[in-house]
Amino acid sequence: MKAADLDYNFSNAHDVLDRVFNNTYNGIAVVNLDGNWLKVNESVCDLFGYTRPELFNMDINNIVYVEDLGVHERKYEKLIHGKINKYRVKQRYFHKDGTMLWVLIYVSLVYFKEGKPYMIWQFNDVTNRQKNQDKLKAMLNVVKEQNERLTSFANIVTHNLRSHSGNLSTITEFIEEDFCNQSNNENLLLLKKAVVNLQETVSHLTEVAKIREIEPSKMKKLNLYDYVEKAMYNIIAMAQNANAIIYNEINETHYVKAIPAYLDSIVLNFLTNAIKYKSDARTPIIELTSYIKNQYVVFLIKDNGLGIDMKKYGDKLFKMYKTFHYNEDAIGIGLFITKNHIESLGGKVEVKSEVDVGTEFSIYFKNA
C-alpha cells in the first residue's frame, strides 16, 4: 500500500472517530492528569449547561458538590500507577442553573501518539435513577420505623390483654366461690366460657407478636432427619390412635438453618395436621422426604387425607382463624403461625392438594 493511501486511511479513521466522539449520546471528555479539560463533546456541554469555552476556562472542581471532591483520589492513584486499567465513580455536580446532578463517571487512561498519558472521562447522567433509589430508601426507612412501632404496640397490647384476661379469670373464680349455689347459672357459664376464649385469643396474639425475621447469625445448623424423628416420637400415641403409617425418608445428610424451637414447631404442626385431617375411607399414610433445590433444603410432607379445595380456599389457607373442615379442634391459627415461622427463617412454603386425594406441603429451609 502506498504512503498516500496510508495517510488517506488514517485521515479517514480519524474523521470517523471524531464523528463518534462528537455525536455519542453520553458525555465524553479528554482530560489531562492535572484534571483540566482538553476536549469535550456536545453531550458534556448539554449535561452541565455550559458552553465549551466556559468549561475550558473553569476548574472542574468548581462545579463538584463539595462532599464529593475526593471520590476519585484512591482509584486515580491506582490508575496512574498501573494497578488498574479503568475505574468508575458516582459524583454530584451542579448544573449551570443551580440544580444538582448525579453523574456516573467511567475513567480510563490512554496514550496518544507522542506517548503522553491522558484520561478519557465518560459521563452518564443517573440523577433520576438516584432520586428513585433515594425515594425507595426513604420508603424502606418509613416501613422499618412503622414495623418497629407496630411490634412495640403488639407487645404492649398482648401484655396488657394478658393481664386483664388473667384478672377476669381470677374474678370469675371468686364469683364462683362466693356464689357456689350459682355454679350452673347460665350467665356465669357464659362468662367463664368468654374468659377462656379471651385467654386463648391473647395466647394466639402473643405467639403472633413474637414472630419476626431471624438474624442469620442466630440460626443453627440442624439435622432435619433428627427433628422429624423427634416429632414422630412425640406424636406416637396420636398416630397409633389414628392407625396412621408414617414413612420418614428424609435424607440424613440434610442440614438446615433454623431455630430449634421453630423447627420443632413447624415439623410437629404439619405432622399433627396430616393425622388430624385423615380420611375415614382409608388408612392414613404420611410420607416425609427431602431434596436439595438451589440454596434450599425442601422438606416434603405428603398425606392421603381429606385434601383441600385449592380453587375455593387456596388464597385463605395460611390466614388467621381460617378453617376448612368440620373439625371441632380446628381454630385456624396453626398454619398461620407455622408459615410465619418458616418465612422468618428465610424460607417459604408451597402446597398442592386435591379433595379426597390428599395434600402435599413443600417447606423450603435455607440449606446449611
Secondary structure by P-SEA (a helix, b strand, c coil): ccaaaaaaaaaaaaaaaaaaaacccbbbbbbccccccccccaaaaaaccccaaaaaacccccccccccccccaaaaaaaaacccccbbbbbbbbccccbbbbbbbbbbcccccccbbbbbbbbbbaaaaaaaaaaaaaaaaaaaaaaaaaaaaaaaaaaaaaaaaaaaaaaaaaaaaacccccccaaaaaaaaaaaaaaaaaaaaaaaaacccccccccccccaaaaaaaaaaaaaaaaaaacbbbbccccccccccccaaaaaaaaaaaaaaaaaaccccccbbbbbbcccccccbbbbbbbccccccccccccccccccccccccccccccaaaaaaaaaaaaccccccccccccbbbbbbbcccc
